[in-house]
Amino acid sequence: MAKSSGLFVCGNCGHEELKWMGQCPGCKEWNSFQEMKIPAKGKAGKSGGYSATRPTESHQHIEAQPLSRIESASHNRLNVEPEEISRVLGGGLVIGSVNLLGGEPGVGKSTLLTGLALQWAKQGVRVLYVAGEESPSQIKMRAERLGFDPKEDEGFLIIDQCRLEPVLELLYADRAANPGPAVMICDSIQTMHSENIDAHPGSVGQIRYCGGVLSDFARTSKCPIFLVGHVTKSGTIAGPKILEHMVDTVLYFEGDGGGPIRMVRAVKNRFGATGELAIMEMCNNGLIPVSEAGALFLSQRQGGEPGSCVTAVRNGSRVFLVEVQALVSPSRYGTPQRVVQGIDSKRVALLAAILEKRAGVDLGGCDIFVKVAGGAKLDDPGADLAILVAMASSLREIPIPNDTLVLGEVGLTGAVRRVNDQNGRAKEAAHHGMKVVIGAKDSRKTIQGLQLVSAETVGLAIEAALSKSSRGQA
């Protein structure tokens, strides 16, 4: 009788080894290897391949196709409402695509997908919802809260099953009987398990195998799939990274620390721009788009306090105004503290060194606290100058005018560099009442109706933002 073979897979990066190792050679993570048993091919009913669940012959004839005869996927998209989610997906849901949605427990992943399913059902699109974590009655209760209509939403079908083989058999049978547009939702991929893998649900082997089989179904049947994924303590999607590699779109669903605001961020998209951000508000009747999302992070800003600076960052095709807050004060302890929220701590340490070396601002013996208000996260280099100006403002106890925007990338030499799409950022700032923009050297005196104050170096930018003449102009 054939015996099953073993394989050890890193749960962090998906690296494979034939034996267990303490440290992963791929990602250098410790104690991340998990055993995945692969049944032998001679074992009855356990082929380990996809042919056992796909109603096609295992040895089918294939031939190469000229690229000119293949239809472009950009023309095959399902309409997605609300428009915020459609933009994050690249303009709609591509036929045959595989989309991974991750987020913390309770953030609203199931609510979002249930709302999308109701919209598709009203448009005549069949929705096959695999209920792995909730009972069908719980899903119906949520759907009724979101406006479920039994007469209009007959195409919303629930599959109450977690085993992969019967689910696939039902899916292929449904596609054969109903060749029209359809969407499958798997909530969640961690609950699915296959008889071909000798491991418990949620393990690396099960997630990898079930994700691969469902991706194969999506591409052969032209049925787009949404996979819901759990996240780890660090905020990344649980399971090997290979699950993110095999899908077309990876979306992260984020909250704002217990408030009603939700953000859907695209970190991978084969059919659209990466980095797109949708901002929505959780209400009793589901998720609705936030009006004036460009100034959402400034909604509760008081202004007039030292250490507060406004900048404009770009996420995909959207521009948002955010407030950078800094608190610099003499340290009462031997070692100064560096506490950062919403920005990479190494980036703040680098900017603090530039501020000391190139602008002559003495930060030795000072505690530095930097935060992005409203729960936003900054990775745009165009916010460098705003972080430096905020720290200088807090140290000197001089406030920055409320209607002043600080924009620029800072190099190690202390030079201020122009950011990409400066006109678009200035236009969004002018729309929300800004009058002055401090940035890189420019021959123009105004930009999108804003007064432009040019600064070649960090020192000149700080003086322009904190000088009396600048406050008088504002």
ROPA-179558 format. One line per 8 residues: number of its first residue (from 1); their letters; for each residue x, y, z of C-alpha. Coordinates in steps of 0.25 Angstrom, whole numbers, plus 5000, padded with zeros to 4 digits. Layout:
<pts>
NUM) a) X/Y/Z | ... $
</pts>
This chain:
<pts>
1) makssglf) 5000/5000/5000 | 5006/5014/4996 | 5009/5023/5007 | 5007/5038/5008 | 5019/5047/5007 | 5022/5059/5016 | 5026/5073/5012 | 5029/5085/5021 $
9) vcgncghe) 5023/5098/5017 | 5027/5112/5023 | 5014/5118/5028 | 5020/5132/5026 | 5025/5132/5012 | 5021/5118/5006 | 5036/5113/5005 | 5036/5098/5004 $
17) elkwmgqc) 5046/5088/5010 | 5047/5073/5011 | 5050/5073/5026 | 5047/5082/5037 | 5056/5094/5040 | 5056/5104/5051 | 5058/5116/5042 | 5052/5118/5028 $
25) pgckewns) 5063/5120/5018 | 5053/5129/5010 | 5048/5139/5020 | 5057/5137/5032 | 5045/5134/5041 | 5047/5125/5053 | 5038/5113/5056 | 5029/5116/5044 $
33) fqemkipa) 5030/5102/5037 | 5017/5093/5037 | 5016/5079/5032 | 5007/5077/5020 | 5004/5062/5017 | 5002/5059/5002 | 4995/5045/4999 | 5001/5036/4989 $
41) kgkagksg) 4995/5035/4975 | 4991/5021/4977 | 4982/5023/4989 | 4968/5020/4985 | 4960/5033/4984 | 4972/5042/4988 | 4978/5046/4975 | 4983/5059/4981 $
49) gysatrpt) 4980/5066/4968 | 4968/5074/4962 | 4963/5064/4953 | 4955/5057/4964 | 4946/5069/4966 | 4945/5074/4952 | 4935/5068/4943 | 4945/5066/4931 $
57) eshqhiea) 4955/5056/4927 | 4969/5056/4933 | 4976/5054/4920 | 4969/5065/4911 | 4975/5070/4898 | 4980/5084/4899 | 4986/5093/4888 | 4993/5107/4888 $
65) qplsries) 4984/5119/4884 | 4989/5131/4877 | 4989/5144/4886 | 4981/5151/4875 | 4969/5142/4876 | 4968/5143/4892 | 4958/5153/4897 | 4963/5163/4906 $
73) ashnrlnv) 4958/5162/4921 | 4957/5178/4922 | 4944/5177/4914 | 4938/5166/4923 | 4934/5173/4936 | 4922/5172/4945 | 4916/5185/4950 | 4920/5187/4965 $
81) epeeisrv) 4912/5196/4974 | 4916/5205/4982 | 4925/5212/4973 | 4936/5213/4983 | 4938/5198/4983 | 4937/5198/4968 | 4949/5207/4967 | 4957/5199/4976 $
89) lggglvig) 4955/5187/4968 | 4959/5195/4955 | 4946/5198/4950 | 4937/5186/4953 | 4939/5171/4955 | 4946/5164/4944 | 4940/5151/4939 | 4948/5139/4944 $
97) svnllgge) 4956/5147/4954 | 4960/5142/4968 | 4959/5153/4979 | 4964/5151/4993 | 4958/5160/5004 | 4965/5160/5018 | 4962/5168/5030 | 4961/5167/5046 $
105) pgvgkstl) 4949/5159/5052 | 4936/5168/5052 | 4941/5179/5043 | 4930/5176/5033 | 4935/5167/5022 | 4923/5158/5022 | 4914/5171/5022 | 4922/5176/5010 $
113) ltglalqw) 4920/5164/5002 | 4906/5162/5006 | 4903/5176/5001 | 4910/5173/4988 | 4903/5160/4986 | 4889/5167/4988 | 4893/5177/4977 | 4897/5166/4968 $
121) akqgvrvl) 4885/5158/4970 | 4876/5170/4967 | 4884/5171/4953 | 4881/5156/4950 | 4895/5151/4954 | 4894/5138/4961 | 4902/5138/4975 | 4907/5125/4981 $
129) yvageesp) 4910/5128/4995 | 4918/5117/5002 | 4915/5119/5017 | 4927/5113/5025 | 4926/5122/5037 | 4912/5125/5039 | 4899/5118/5038 | 4889/5121/5026 $
137) sqikmrae) 4879/5127/5036 | 4890/5137/5041 | 4893/5141/5027 | 4878/5143/5024 | 4877/5152/5036 | 4888/5161/5031 | 4882/5161/5017 | 4869/5165/5022 $
145) rlgfdpke) 4876/5177/5030 | 4882/5181/5017 | 4869/5181/5009 | 4867/5167/5004 | 4855/5165/4995 | 4850/5150/4993 | 4844/5154/4980 | 4856/5161/4974 $
153) degfliid) 4867/5154/4980 | 4864/5139/4976 | 4878/5138/4970 | 4885/5139/4984 | 4888/5124/4987 | 4894/5119/5000 | 4903/5106/5001 | 4904/5101/5015 $
161) qcrlepvl) 4916/5092/5013 | 4931/5093/5017 | 4936/5081/5009 | 4943/5085/4996 | 4939/5073/4988 | 4923/5074/4989 | 4924/5089/4988 | 4932/5088/4975 $
169) ellyadra) 4922/5077/4970 | 4911/5087/4972 | 4918/5098/4966 | 4921/5091/4953 | 4907/5086/4952 | 4901/5100/4954 | 4910/5106/4944 | 4906/5095/4934 $
177) anpgpavm) 4891/5097/4936 | 4892/5113/4937 | 4903/5118/4928 | 4899/5133/4931 | 4908/5142/4939 | 4910/5137/4953 | 4919/5141/4965 | 4924/5131/4976 $
185) icdsiqtm) 4927/5136/4990 | 4935/5127/5000 | 4934/5132/5014 | 4944/5128/5018 | 4956/5120/5012 | 4961/5116/5025 | 4949/5108/5028 | 4949/5100/5015 $
193) hsenidah) 4956/5086/5015 | 4959/5075/5005 | 4959/5060/5007 | 4972/5060/4998 | 4980/5067/5009 | 4983/5060/5022 | 4982/5073/5031 | 4972/5081/5039 $
201) pgsvgqir) 4964/5092/5033 | 4972/5105/5034 | 4986/5099/5032 | 4996/5103/5022 | 4993/5091/5013 | 4978/5092/5013 | 4978/5107/5010 | 4988/5105/4999 $
209) ycggvlsd) 4981/5093/4993 | 4967/5099/4994 | 4971/5113/4989 | 4978/5106/4977 | 4966/5097/4973 | 4956/5109/4975 | 4965/5118/4966 | 4965/5107/4956 $
217) fartskcp) 4950/5107/4956 | 4949/5122/4954 | 4957/5122/4942 | 4951/5110/4935 | 4937/5114/4938 | 4938/5129/4936 | 4932/5131/4950 | 4939/5141/4958 $
225) iflvghvt) 4942/5137/4973 | 4943/5145/4986 | 4951/5138/4997 | 4950/5143/5011 | 4963/5142/5018 | 4967/5143/5033 | 4978/5152/5038 | 4989/5150/5048 $
233) ksgtiagp) 4993/5158/5060 | 5002/5166/5051 | 4991/5170/5041 | 4995/5161/5029 | 4986/5150/5023 | 4988/5137/5030 | 4994/5125/5022 | 5005/5125/5013 $
241) kilehmvd) 5008/5136/5004 | 5006/5127/4992 | 4991/5129/4994 | 4993/5144/4991 | 5002/5141/4979 | 4991/5131/4973 | 4980/5142/4973 | 4977/5154/4964 $
249) tvlyfegd) 4973/5164/4975 | 4977/5165/4989 | 4968/5175/4998 | 4970/5179/5012 | 4958/5183/5020 | 4962/5192/5031 | 4955/5200/5042 | 4958/5213/5050 $
257) gggpirmv) 4959/5207/5064 | 4945/5204/5067 | 4938/5216/5059 | 4928/5214/5048 | 4939/5218/5037 | 4944/5206/5028 | 4955/5206/5018 | 4957/5196/5007 $
265) ravknrfg) 4971/5196/5002 | 4976/5189/4989 | 4990/5184/4991 | 4990/5176/4979 | 4982/5177/4966 | 4985/5171/4953 | 4973/5179/4946 | 4975/5192/4952 $
273) atgelaim) 4984/5202/4960 | 4990/5197/4973 | 4988/5206/4985 | 4974/5210/4982 | 4966/5213/4995 | 4951/5213/4997 | 4946/5220/5010 | 4932/5216/5015 $
281) emcnngli) 4923/5217/5027 | 4917/5205/5034 | 4902/5208/5036 | 4890/5200/5040 | 4887/5198/5026 | 4901/5194/5022 | 4913/5201/5016 | 4911/5215/5010 $
289) pvseagal) 4921/5223/5003 | 4927/5235/5011 | 4924/5249/5005 | 4936/5258/5004 | 4945/5247/5007 | 4957/5255/5003 | 4956/5263/5016 | 4951/5252/5024 $
297) flsqrqgg) 4964/5252/5033 | 4962/5267/5036 | 4948/5266/5040 | 4951/5268/5055 | 4963/5277/5053 | 4964/5289/5062 | 4977/5295/5057 | 4985/5307/5063 $
305) epgscvta) 4993/5297/5072 | 5008/5295/5070 | 5012/5282/5064 | 5000/5281/5055 | 5003/5281/5040 | 4994/5278/5028 | 4999/5271/5015 | 4993/5264/5003 $
313) vrngsrvf) 4996/5249/5000 | 4992/5241/4988 | 4986/5227/4989 | 4984/5221/4975 | 4975/5231/4968 | 4970/5238/4980 | 4976/5250/4988 | 4974/5251/5003 $
321) lvevqalv) 4977/5263/5012 | 4983/5258/5025 | 4988/5264/5038 | 5002/5260/5043 | 5004/5263/5058 | 5017/5264/5065 | 5021/5266/5080 | 5035/5269/5083 $
329) spsrygtp) 5039/5272/5098 | 5051/5270/5107 | 5053/5256/5112 | 5052/5253/5127 | 5059/5240/5125 | 5073/5236/5121 | 5069/5231/5107 | 5059/5239/5099 $
337) qrvvqgid) 5047/5232/5094 | 5042/5231/5079 | 5028/5227/5078 | 5021/5227/5064 | 5007/5224/5060 | 5003/5223/5045 | 5017/5225/5040 | 5029/5215/5039 $
345) skrvalla) 5037/5218/5051 | 5050/5217/5043 | 5045/5228/5034 | 5043/5237/5045 | 5057/5234/5051 | 5063/5237/5037 | 5055/5250/5036 | 5059/5254/5050 $
353) ailekrag) 5074/5252/5047 | 5072/5261/5034 | 5065/5272/5043 | 5077/5272/5052 | 5088/5271/5042 | 5083/5280/5031 | 5073/5290/5038 | 5081/5292/5051 $
361) vdlggcdi) 5070/5288/5060 | 5075/5282/5072 | 5067/5269/5076 | 5077/5263/5085 | 5071/5259/5099 | 5057/5261/5093 | 5045/5251/5093 | 5039/5251/5079 $
369) fvkvagga) 5024/5246/5077 | 5019/5246/5063 | 5004/5242/5059 | 4995/5243/5047 | 4982/5248/5052 | 4969/5240/5048 | 4975/5226/5047 | 4982/5229/5034 $
377) klddpgad) 4995/5222/5029 | 5006/5230/5022 | 5015/5223/5012 | 5015/5235/5002 | 5029/5242/5001 | 5022/5255/4998 | 5019/5255/5013 | 5033/5256/5018 $
385) lailvama) 5034/5271/5018 | 5021/5272/5026 | 5027/5263/5037 | 5039/5271/5038 | 5031/5284/5039 | 5022/5278/5050 | 5034/5274/5058 | 5040/5288/5057 $
393) sslreipi) 5027/5295/5060 | 5025/5286/5073 | 5040/5289/5078 | 5039/5304/5075 | 5024/5305/5080 | 5020/5313/5068 | 5007/5308/5061 | 5006/5306/5046 $
401) pndtlvlg) 4994/5314/5039 | 4981/5306/5038 | 4981/5309/5023 | 4995/5305/5019 | 4998/5292/5012 | 5013/5286/5013 | 5017/5277/5002 | 5030/5272/4998 $
409) evgltgav) 5040/5260/4998 | 5053/5262/5006 | 5066/5256/5002 | 5078/5253/5011 | 5084/5266/5007 | 5073/5274/5012 | 5068/5278/4998 | 5053/5278/4996 $
417) rrvndqng) 5048/5271/4984 | 5036/5272/4976 | 5025/5262/4978 | 5017/5255/4967 | 5004/5260/4963 | 5006/5273/4970 | 4995/5280/4963 | 4985/5269/4966 $
425) rakeaahh) 4988/5270/4981 | 4988/5286/4981 | 4974/5285/4974 | 4969/5276/4985 | 4974/5285/4996 | 4968/5298/4989 | 4955/5291/4989 | 4955/5289/5004 $
433) gmkvviga) 4959/5304/5007 | 4975/5304/5007 | 4981/5317/5002 | 4996/5315/5003 | 5005/5303/4999 | 5019/5301/5003 | 5028/5292/4994 | 5039/5290/4985 $
441) kdsrktiq) 5045/5302/4977 | 5036/5306/4965 | 5036/5317/4956 | 5021/5319/4958 | 5015/5328/4968 | 5001/5321/4969 | 4997/5307/4967 | 4982/5303/4965 $
449) glqlvsae) 4979/5316/4972 | 4988/5314/4984 | 4999/5324/4987 | 5012/5316/4985 | 5024/5318/4995 | 5036/5312/4989 | 5047/5306/4998 | 5060/5299/4993 $
457) tvglaiea) 5064/5293/5006 | 5058/5288/5019 | 5063/5300/5027 | 5056/5310/5017 | 5043/5302/5017 | 5043/5302/5033 | 5045/5317/5033 | 5034/5320/5022 $
465) alskssrg) 5024/5311/5030 | 5027/5317/5044 | 5031/5332/5040 | 5022/5344/5044 | 5021/5348/5030 | 5015/5334/5026 | 5005/5335/5037 | 5001/5349/5033 $
473) qa) 4999/5345/5018 | 4990/5334/5023 $
</pts>
